[in-house]
Amino acid sequence: MINTPGSAGFVQPTDESLVTYTHAIYALHSLAVLIGLSTAATIVFSFVAGVPSIVAVIMNYARRPAVRGTFLDSHFTWQIRTFWFALLWVVVAWLVSLPLMVILIGFPLLVAAHVALGIWIIYRVVRGWLALRDRRAMYV
């Protein structure tokens, strides 16, 4: 395969500062998870509403053009999707659970949703960071 700009399989060389930058984003997401585990906040709330993850997503969008064509592009997509899907699913969980709280089943449903979503967030952060450590692209 020819690795030249314009060829179908062209892969741009990776700038090491962008690899470090991507590690920092995973670290911020991990910090949000740790805050959720160690405080009264849940993992989900800390992840979607906490400063570390919000800063991480802003960092993703700010440098996304710089990683186009590298394996880091898949990590940025992975990180952004993790944040936005977590927010989407927490909103859905609340919308479904709130009306059911009248008959009391909404409370355990909401707790179960938060636990499941928290596990999913941890999985996504760990899996992505391990792939970055191994310099592997994420499937998206």
C-alpha positions in Angstrom: 0.0 0.0 0.0 1.3 3.4 -0.9 1.3 5.8 2.0 1.0 9.2 0.3 -1.5 12.0 0.7 -4.4 11.4 -1.6 -4.1 7.6 -1.6 -7.0 5.7 -0.2 -5.1 4.1 2.6 -3.1 7.2 3.7 -2.4 7.4 7.4 -1.0 10.6 8.7 2.0 10.3 11.0 1.1 10.9 14.7 2.5 13.9 16.6 3.7 12.7 20.0 2.3 15.8 21.7 -1.2 14.8 20.5 -0.7 11.4 22.0 0.1 13.0 25.3 -2.8 15.3 24.9 -5.1 12.3 24.4 -3.7 10.7 27.5 -4.6 13.9 29.4 -8.2 13.7 28.2 -8.5 10.1 29.4 -7.0 11.2 32.7 -9.6 14.0 33.0 -12.4 11.4 32.3 -10.8 9.1 34.9 -10.7 11.9 37.4 -14.4 12.4 36.9 -15.0 8.7 37.5 -12.9 8.8 40.7 -14.7 11.8 42.0 -18.0 10.0 41.4 -16.7 6.9 43.2 -15.3 8.8 46.2 -17.9 11.5 46.9 -21.7 11.7 47.3 -22.0 12.3 43.5 -22.6 9.3 41.3 -20.2 8.3 38.5 -22.8 9.3 36.0 -23.4 12.8 37.4 -19.7 13.4 37.9 -19.0 12.3 34.3 -21.7 14.3 32.5 -21.8 17.4 34.8 -18.4 17.5 36.4 -15.7 20.0 35.4 -13.1 17.3 34.4 -15.2 15.6 31.8 -16.6 18.9 30.4 -13.1 20.2 30.0 -12.1 16.9 28.4 -14.8 17.2 25.8 -14.0 20.8 25.1 -10.4 19.7 24.6 -11.6 17.0 22.2 -13.4 19.4 20.0 -10.6 22.0 20.2 -8.0 19.7 18.8 -10.1 17.3 16.7 -8.9 18.8 13.3 -5.3 18.2 14.4 -5.8 14.4 14.8 -7.7 13.8 11.5 -6.1 10.9 9.6 -4.3 9.5 12.6 -5.2 6.7 14.9 -6.0 9.3 17.6 -9.0 10.4 15.5 -10.8 7.2 16.6 -9.9 7.9 20.3 -11.4 11.4 20.0 -14.6 10.0 18.5 -14.7 7.3 21.2 -14.3 9.9 24.0 -16.8 12.3 22.5 -19.4 9.6 22.0 -18.8 8.3 25.5 -19.7 11.7 27.0 -22.7 12.4 24.8 -24.2 8.9 25.0 -23.8 9.0 28.8 -25.7 12.3 28.9 -28.4 10.9 26.5 -28.9 7.7 28.6 -29.0 9.6 31.9 -31.7 11.9 30.5 -33.6 8.8 29.2 -33.3 7.1 32.6 -34.7 10.1 34.4 -37.5 10.6 31.9 -38.6 6.9 32.2 -38.0 6.7 36.0 -39.7 10.0 37.1 -43.2 9.1 36.2 -42.7 5.6 37.7 -41.7 7.1 41.0 -45.4 7.6 41.8 -45.7 3.9 42.1 -42.3 3.5 43.7 -40.7 1.4 41.0 -39.0 4.4 39.5 -36.5 4.7 42.4 -34.9 1.3 42.0 -35.1 1.7 38.2 -33.2 4.9 38.4 -30.6 3.4 40.7 -30.1 0.4 38.4 -29.8 2.7 35.4 -27.1 4.8 37.2 -25.2 1.7 38.2 -25.3 0.2 34.7 -24.4 3.5 33.1 -21.5 4.0 35.6 -20.1 0.6 34.7 -20.4 1.4 31.0 -18.6 4.7 31.5 -15.8 3.0 33.5 -15.5 0.3 30.7 -15.3 2.9 28.0 -12.6 5.0 29.8 -10.5 2.0 30.7 -10.8 0.3 27.3 -10.0 3.4 25.4 -7.0 4.3 27.6 -5.5 0.8 27.4 -5.9 0.9 23.6 -4.1 4.3 23.5 -1.3 2.9 25.7 -0.9 0.2 23.1 -1.2 2.7 20.2 -4.2 1.0 18.8 -7.2 2.7 17.1 -10.6 2.4 18.7 -13.4 0.9 16.7 -16.1 3.6 16.2 
